[in-house]
Amino acid sequence: MTSAGAFRLVIGLVLTVGALLVLFSRLEPIFDGPPALMTALLVTAAAGLVLIASAFWTLGRPPDLPTGQSRPPAPSTGHPGRILGRAVVAGLAIAVIVALAWLRP
């Protein structure tokens, strides 16, 4: 798995597990409350599942398929823009989970 795939896997796990923990921590009040919080939790969990699926998309695929890896991935050079972008995405993912936990009844 490439570093981008590992990053998508970690962020997807954070979003999915975080949303499900918030949902199951106060299940009955969330079900009885307004539907906006339930919708936000389910959309967050779905986004996490999509990221998890995209992390595993190219693993085990034949290299002649358009989505397969025809050559081994280049080693990560640690480009500052890539590191900054991943830090921003990780911060936003954590902020979403914290906001959802703060909004629960």
C-alpha angles and dihedrals in degrees: 000000000000123000090254090054092049090049092051090048093052094045090046091052091048092051096043098043093040094051092046092048091052090046096049095040091071104012102156098047090047091052092047095045131076115309095237095082093047090049092049091050094049093046090050092050091047091051089052091051091051090052091049091050092048090052090060097037098101098036114110095004120134112257093234092067116093092242095044124098108254094185134023113273117263115251114265112258095195095240108199093231091054092048092048092047092051091048090052092048092048090049092050092049091052091045091054092052092046091049092050091049091049092050096051114111 
